[in-house]
Amino acid sequence: MSAQLTASDEKPNIGLVIGVMLVATIETLDITVVNIALPHIMGSFGATPDQVTWMITSYVIATVIVMPITGYFVSRFGRQMTMYVGVIGFTIASVACGFSWSLASLVFFRFLQGAFGAVLVPISQSILLAAFPREKANQAMAIWGLAIMVAPIMGPVIGGYITERWTWHWVFFINIPLGLLALFLVFDKNAPIYGGKKINADWGGFLLLAIALASFQTVLDQGHMRHWFESKFVWFFSWLALCAFFSFIVRARGRTDNFVDIRLFSDRNFTFGCLLMAGYGMAMYSNIVMWPLLAQSVFNYPADQAGWIMAPRGFVSAVLMIAISAWIAPRVDTRWIMAIGLILSALAAYSMGTLSLEAGRMSLIVPGLIMGLAMACVFAQLSTSTFANIAPEKSSDAAGIYNAVRGVGGSIGIAITSTFLVQREQVYWQYLGSNVNELNSAAYLWAEKNGMELEDSIAVSRLAEEVSRHAEMLSFNDVFALIGIMFLSLLPLLFFMNNTLTGRHWLSNLKE
């Protein structure tokens, strides 16, 4: 299968497009598909929750370290070589994860999997930007967006199906056929494998950046379980991240050999696009994590059914993202399309924040459909606007930074909402529990309705469970309200970007 990985004004090779989508899919899918298998992995290795989360932490740390320097690998070794090594390395590391003999070995192989997989998403984005004519960049980003935003949604479906029917090892082995198929589709036998050149690089700066990102990610992933700044562990890595990042910025100023080209931030659209993507990642990934968690913990859906409840959102997003990018975005200021998407996202989150324990399946599905429409309005248009002024030869550098801030933003959002969920649940538990006493007539009516005496130990136990369910439901309501606020807070940033139709900043219209 031939797949030309350079810019062209011709119609893109369909095999290339499918292959590139698959390359992006296997990396993003692996983030959520593995989460479903965590309880099974804990049982297999006799691990505690705080121990098994290092499997996720190691993967994300490797990703945030390697992803920003994707541009260096492309410049040094060529786009095809980097792509091939990434796919092959990711697939081999997946096999090693499946054959892990201990939790320590699994954590190590997950780190390798994250390191090799980190280059796949930025390269897939830069390839599609190069393969499509510039006037069809919206369509290219819509295709890319299908893999980036839909794959994490489908992860719980696939992960739940696998873990319910086979062993946890297969959540890793599934990457073998996907990786081989992706490699076949993107392989070009007529193109030179090695297309890079020797370039100078500031390894000291890279080390500082790696320490900063790894330390920050460690704080985000481990802070909740260690009670945040009550822990010396969290304080140490927080200061380490801050000092390393400040040192990196000081060192990088005025240099031309940085692994990360900070000169890209001189472009207004790229700067505000990255800020928006970080914020959107915070809200969206929080939403993706909390939605199935609500379905499983409060409404007691099995893992695979909880995944299927999210599936319609992915389908709606996939269909409408292509349609909006092809027919609406070329004719309308994309900032208004994104604004509508953010408002719809907040509306969907708000509707989730009004659910009660009596809510049925459709009460979970309908907000998901609204969120799917919102995703279709935002993701591809934001990517297109962010890269509107980026030179083709800098697309890999820009894509690495853009996707890194998306991942870091998602980690921040998940850390915030997870902590907020626990804190609100404690508040509601104390409030509701304090009102359950011998003077509360509602408690007596509940016991009478269920054929029990309030003084019975069984009644007390059942009542405690009921209080816990209500406290959990109310805490999820607050979390989704917070997610809605996250979406709305991004609206002002949209209008600091240039209109991609006219190339003008919105404030320039006020001066004329």
N, C-alpha and C positions, 0 to 999 in steps of 0.2 A: 504494500500500500504506500503510495507516494503522498507525501504531505509537505508542501512547501511552507517553510516557517518564516518567510520574509514578506515584506510589504508588497501588495499587489493591488491593482485596480480591477482585476478580473474577479469573476464570481468565485467565492471561496470553495475549496475542495470540501465536499460534504463529509468525507472520511476524516479530514483534519478537524472539522468543527466537532464532530461526534467524539473523536479521540481527545481533543482538548477539554471538552466538557467532562469526559470521563476522568481525565487526569485531575481536574479540580474537584470532582465529586468524591474520589476515593480518599482525598485528604480531609475534606470538610465532613464527609459522612462518618469518618472514624472518630470524630470528636464526641458525637452523641450516641452512636451505636454501641460504644464500649461502656458508656455510663449505665446502661440497662443491666449489664452483666456484673456490675460491682458486687452485689450480694453473693453471687455464685463464686466469684473469685475470692471473696473473703472466706467463704466456707471451705474452698479448696485448699487455701494456704493457712487457714486458721488465723487470719489477720484481723485486726481491729479496724474500725472505720478511718481513724486518723492515719493508720499505716497504709491502707489500700489507696487512699487519695494521693499518695506520692506517685502512683502510677499515672494519674492525670497530670499532676504537677510537673513531673519530669518531661512529659510530652509537650506541654504548653511552654515550659521554659526553653526547650530546644527550638520550638517554633518561633518564639519571639526573638531569640538570638540570631537565628539564621535568616529569617524572612527579610529583615531590612537590608541585608547585604547580598540579596539575589542579583542585583545589578552588577556587583563585582564579579560574581561567578559567570554571568553572561558575557561580560566584557573580557574576562580572562580565558574562558574555555569555550565560549560560543553557546548560543541558545540551545542548539540540538544536543550537544554533549551534556549540558546542565540538565536538560529535560530527561534524557535517557538515564543518567546517573540517579536523578531524583526518583524516577519511577521504579527502576531496578532496586535501588537501595531501600525504598519504602516497602516494596513487595517482600524482599528478603527479610527485612526487619519484622514484618508482619508474621511471616512464618516462624521466626525465632520467638516472637511473643506467644504464639500458639503452643510452642513446645517448651515454654519456660518451666523450670523445675522448682523455682522458689519465687517469692515476691520480689526479692532483691534482683534476680535475673530479669523478671518482668519489667521492673522499673528501669533497668539499664536498657533493655531492648526497646522499651517505649520511648526513651530518650533518643535512641538512634532513629526510630520511626518518625519522630517529630522533626529531627534534624534533616532527614532526607525529604520528608514531605513538605517542609516549609517552603521550598523553592517552587513547588508545583502550582500553587494558586497564583502567585505573581506572574510566573512565566505563562500560564494559560491566559491570563488577562492581556499581557503584552502581545502574545501571538494573535489573539483575536483582534486586537486593535490594529495590528499590522496587516492581517489577512483581509479585513474589510476596508473599502474606500472610506475616507474620512467623513463623508456626508452620511454614511451608514453606521457611524460609531455607536449610535443609540441601539441599533439592532445587535451589534456585537456585544455590547455590555448587557443587553437583555439575555442573550444566550449564556453569557458567563454568569449572570446573576441567578439563572436557574440552578446551576450547580452550587453556588455559594450560599444561597438562602433556602433553597428547597431541600437540599441534601440533609442539613441538620434537622429539619422538620421530619423527614422520613426516617431518620436514624432510629428513633424509638420504635417505629413500626417494625423495621428489619431486626433491630436488636431484640425486641420482645419476642418476635417469631422464632428467632434462632435459639434464644435461651430457654424458651418454653418447650422446644422440641429436641434440641441437641445440647451439647455442652458449651461452656463459655469460650472454649478454644476456637470455635467456629466463627466468632465475631472477628477474629484475626485472619483465619484461613480464607474467608470470603474475599479478601483482598487479592488472593493469588490469581483467580481468573480475571478479575477486573483489571489488575495491574498488567497482566500479559496482553489482554485485549487492547488496553490503552497504548501500550508500547507498540503493538502491531499497527494501530491506526495512525500514530504520529510518526512512525519510522519512514524516512526518506532515503532509499538506497542510492539515489543519484546526488545527494547533497553531501558535502564533506562533514564528517563527524566532528572534527575539531576545527572551530572557526574563530578562536579567540586570539588574543595578543598579550604580550607581557606588559603589565602596567605596574606602576608603583602604588603601594598601599600602606596606609598607616596602621600597622598592627597594634601599636600601643593604644590608638584611639578605639580600635575594635574591641580590645580587651576591656577598656573602661566601659564601653557601651554594653558589652556582654554582661559584665558584672552588674551594671545598673539595671538592665532588663531582667536578668535572672533573679536578682535580689527583690526587685519590685514584685515580680510574679510570685515568688515564694511567699511574700507578705500577703498577697491577695488570696492565694490558695490555702495557706495555713493559718492566717490570722483569725478566722472565725472559730476554729477549734481550739486555738490558744488564747481566746478571750482578748484578742487584739493587743492594745498597748498596756495591758496588765502583764504581758509576757516580755521577758528580756530578749527572747528569740525574735519577736516582732520588732522591738526597738532596734536591735542590732542590724537586722537586714534593712530596716527603713533608713537608718543613717547611712548604711553602706550604699544603698541605691541612690540616695540624695547626693552623697559626696562623689560617687563615681559618675553620675550623670552631669553634675556641675563641672567636673574635671574634663569630661568629654566635650562639653560645649566650649569651654575655654580653649582646649587643645584644637578643636576643629575650626575655629574662626580663622579665616584667612588661608587655610590649607587647601590644596587642590588634590590631595591624595587620600581623602577620606573614603572609607568604605561606604558611608552613607553621605550622599551628595546633599548637604543642607542648603545649597544654593537653589534647589527646587522650590524652597519655601518663599522665594522672592516673587513667585507667581501668586496673585491673589486667589484665583480659583483653586489652585492646589492647596494652599494653606487653609482656607475656609472649608474646602472639601474634606480635608483630613480631619479637621475639627468636627465637622458634621458626621463623618463616618465613625469617629470615636464615640460621639454621643449616641448615634443611631445604633452602634454596636452595643453600647451599654443597655439601651432600652430593649432592643430586639432580642438579644441573647438572654437577657433576664426573663423576657416573656417566653422564649422557647424552653427555658429550663423550668419555669414556674407552672406553665400550663399543664404538662403531663404530671408534674408533682401534685398539683391540686386534684387531678382526676384520680390518681392512685391513692393518695393519703386521705383525702376527704370523702370522695365518692366511691372509693374501693374498687375501681376498675383494674383488671389485670394489666400487666405491662403492655401486652400486645394490643388490647382494646384501647388503652390510653393513647397508644401511638396512632391507631386508626381514627381516633377522634380528631387528631391534628392533621391527618392526611388531606381532608378537603381543602384546608388552607393552602397546602403546597400545590394542589392541582389548580386552584383558582389563580394563585400567584404565577404559576408557570404559563398558563394560557394568556392571562391579561398582560403580563410583562412584555411578551412579544408583541401583542396587539397595540398596546400604548406606545411602545418604542417605534413601531413601524408606521403608525397612522396618525397619532396625536402629537407626539414629541417633536417631529420635524416642523410642525405648524404653530406650536404654542411655546411661549416662554416656559422652559422646563422648571423654573423656580416655582411657578404657580402649581404645576403638576405635583412637585414635591411637597408643597405646602398643603395641598389637599390630602396627600398621602399621610403626612404627619398628623393632620387633624383626624383623619379616619383611624389612624393607629391609636390615638388618644381615646377616641370614641369606643373602639373595641376593648381597650384596656378598662375604660370606665364601666362598660357593660359587664365585664368579668368581675369588677369590684362591687357589683350589686347583687351577686348570686347569693342564694340561701341554700341550706341543706336539702331543701325540697326540689332543687333544680334538676331537670332531666337532661338527657343526652344532647338534645337540640340546643339547650341553653349554653352548652359548651361549644357546639359546632358553629352556630351562627356568628358569634364574635370572631371565631377563627376565619370564617369566610370574609368578614369585613377586614380583618388583618391581612388576609391574602391579597385583597384588592389594594390595600394601603402599601404593602410591600412592592406590588407591581408599579405603583406610582413613584416610589422613592428610589429603589436601589439602582436600577439601570440609569436613570436620569442623573443621579448623584455621581455615579462613576464617569459618565460622559462629560458632565460639566467640570469635574475635577481634572480630567485629562485633556480638556479642550485645547490648552496652550502648550502642552508638553511635547517636545520634539521626539520623533520616533526613536532616535538612538538613546533617549533617556527614559523610554517607557518602562523598561525593566527595573531601573532604579526607583522610579516613581511608584510602580506597582508594588515593589517590596515594602516601601514605607507605608503606602496606603493600606495594604492588607495587614501590616503589623499593628497600626493604630486601631484597626477594626478588631483585631484579636485582643489587644490590651484593653480597649474600651469594653469589650464583652466581658473580660475577666473582672474589671472594676464593677460593672453592673451586677454581675452574679454575686460578687462578694457583698455589695451593698444590700441587695434585695434578700440574700440569704440571712444576713445578720438582722436586717429589719424584720424579717418574718419571725425569727426566734424571739426577738425582743417584744414584738407586738403580741405574740402568743402568750408570753409570760404575763404581760399587762392584762390581757383579757381573761386569762385563767384566774388571776388574783381577783379581778373585779367580779366576774361571774360567780366564782367560788365563794366570795364573801357574802353574796346574797342568797346562798343556799343554806338555810338554817330552819329551825323549828318554827320561826315566826313567818316564814314565807309560805303563803297558801298555795302558790303555784307548784312548789315542790311536793306538797301533800297530794295535790290533784294529779301530778305526774305519776306518783307512786300508786295511787288508787287506780288510775287508768291502766297501769301495767300489772295490777293484781299483787302489789307488794306493800309491806309496811315500811315507812320511811326509816324506822329504827333498825331494820334488818341490815346485816352486813352486805348481803347481795344487793339490796336496794342502794346502799351507799356506794358500792362499787360501780353499779350500772349508772348511777347519777353522776359519778365522777367521769365516766367515759363520755356521757352526754355533754357535760360541761367542757370536756377536752375537745370534742368535735366542734362545738359552737365557737370555742376560743380559736381553734385552728381555722375555721371558716372565716371568722371576722379578721383574723390576721392576714389571710390571703386577700380579702377585700382591700385591706390597707396597702398591701404590696402592689396590687394591680392599679390602685389609685396613684401610687408613687410612680409606677411605670408610665402611666398616662401623663403625669407631670413632666417626666423625662422627655417624652415625645414633644410636648408643646413647647418646652424650653428651647428646642432647636429652631423654632420658626424664625426668630430674628436673624440667626446666622445665614439663612438662605439668601437674604437680600444684600449681603455683603459680597456675594459672588457676582460675576459678570453674566449678563444675558448671553447665552451661547448662540442665540439667533443673530444678535447684532454686535456682539463683542463688547458691549458697553456695560459699565457698572450702573446700577439703578439710580444712584445719587446724581449721575450726570444728567438724567432727565429733568431733575428739579432745577438745574441751573440754566436750562434753555427756555 
